[in-house]
């Protein structure tokens, strides 16, 4: 199953939200590439990039993380009916980003 379909299932988004889901998924892939290729000037472009199988689930989790923050971007603190939220300025949690192994080559 492709990532977009999996994201739609996870978020419960309707067919009318497909464009927004595609944008969220693209943002997750961009963020992934920024961490995976931190210094590569010739890194793959998101539309040309085939996600390594071991990272598909992680990118899905990153996309869900971004989806859940829509409408509350950058929120620092919020409490309501015993539920408390605190976000930093990051779109994706540091715990998820820490699971990405940076790729680097050998300088010759």
C-alpha positions as CSV (number, residue, x, y, z in Angstrom):
1,X,0.0,0.0,0.0
2,X,1.4,3.4,-0.9
3,X,2.2,6.0,1.8
4,X,-0.6,8.4,0.8
5,X,-3.2,5.7,1.2
6,X,-1.7,4.6,4.5
7,X,-1.7,8.3,5.7
8,X,-5.4,8.7,4.7
9,X,-6.3,5.6,6.8
10,X,-4.2,6.8,9.8
11,X,-5.7,10.3,9.8
12,X,-9.2,9.4,8.8
13,X,-9.1,12.2,6.2
14,X,-11.7,12.2,3.5
15,X,-11.2,12.2,-0.3
16,X,-11.7,16.0,-0.3
17,X,-8.5,16.3,1.8
18,X,-6.2,14.5,-0.6
19,X,-4.3,17.6,-1.7
20,X,-3.6,18.5,2.0
21,X,-2.5,14.9,2.7
22,X,-0.1,15.1,-0.3
23,X,1.3,18.3,1.0
24,X,1.8,16.9,4.5
25,X,3.5,13.8,3.0
26,X,5.8,16.0,0.9
27,X,6.7,18.0,4.0
28,X,7.6,14.8,5.8
29,X,9.8,13.6,3.0
30,X,11.5,17.0,2.8
31,X,12.2,16.9,6.5
32,X,13.5,13.4,6.2
33,X,15.8,14.3,3.4
34,X,17.2,17.3,5.3
35,X,18.2,15.0,8.2
36,X,19.2,12.0,6.1
37,X,21.5,14.1,3.8
38,X,22.7,16.9,6.0
39,X,25.6,18.1,3.9
40,X,24.9,16.6,0.5
41,X,24.7,19.2,-2.2
42,X,23.6,16.6,-4.7
43,X,20.9,15.0,-2.5
44,X,17.9,13.5,-4.3
45,X,14.9,15.8,-4.9
46,X,11.7,14.7,-3.1
47,X,9.9,13.9,-6.3
48,X,12.8,11.8,-7.6
49,X,13.4,10.1,-4.3
50,X,12.4,6.5,-3.7
51,X,12.1,6.1,0.1
52,X,14.3,3.4,1.5
53,X,12.0,0.7,2.8
54,X,13.2,0.9,6.3
55,X,12.1,4.5,6.5
56,X,8.6,4.2,5.1
57,X,7.0,3.7,8.4
58,X,9.0,6.5,10.0
59,X,8.0,8.9,7.2
60,X,4.4,7.9,7.8
61,X,4.7,8.7,11.5
62,X,6.4,12.0,10.6
63,X,3.5,12.9,8.3
64,X,0.9,12.0,11.0
65,X,2.9,14.2,13.5
66,X,2.7,17.1,11.0
67,X,-1.1,16.4,10.4
68,X,-1.9,16.4,14.1
69,X,-0.3,19.9,14.5
70,X,-2.2,21.6,11.7
71,X,-4.1,24.5,13.2
72,X,-1.8,24.6,16.2
73,X,1.5,25.2,14.6
74,X,4.2,26.3,17.0
75,X,1.9,26.0,20.0
76,X,4.0,26.2,23.2
77,X,1.4,25.2,25.8
78,X,-2.3,24.4,25.9
79,X,-4.4,22.9,28.6
80,X,-8.1,21.9,28.4
81,X,-10.2,19.4,30.4
82,X,-7.1,17.8,31.8
83,X,-5.3,17.4,28.4
84,X,-2.1,19.3,28.1
85,X,-0.1,20.0,24.9
86,X,3.2,21.7,24.4
87,X,4.9,22.0,21.0
88,X,8.2,23.6,20.0
89,X,8.6,25.3,16.7
90,X,9.4,21.9,15.1
91,X,6.9,20.3,12.8
92,X,8.2,16.9,13.6
93,X,9.1,15.6,17.1
94,X,12.8,15.2,17.9
95,X,12.2,11.6,18.9
96,X,11.2,10.8,15.3
97,X,14.1,12.8,13.8
98,X,16.5,11.0,16.0
99,X,15.6,7.7,14.3
100,X,17.1,8.9,11.0
101,X,20.6,7.8,10.3
102,X,22.5,10.6,8.4
103,X,24.0,9.5,5.1
104,X,27.5,10.7,4.3
105,X,30.2,9.7,1.8
106,X,33.9,9.6,1.9
107,X,35.9,12.7,0.7
108,X,38.6,11.7,-1.7
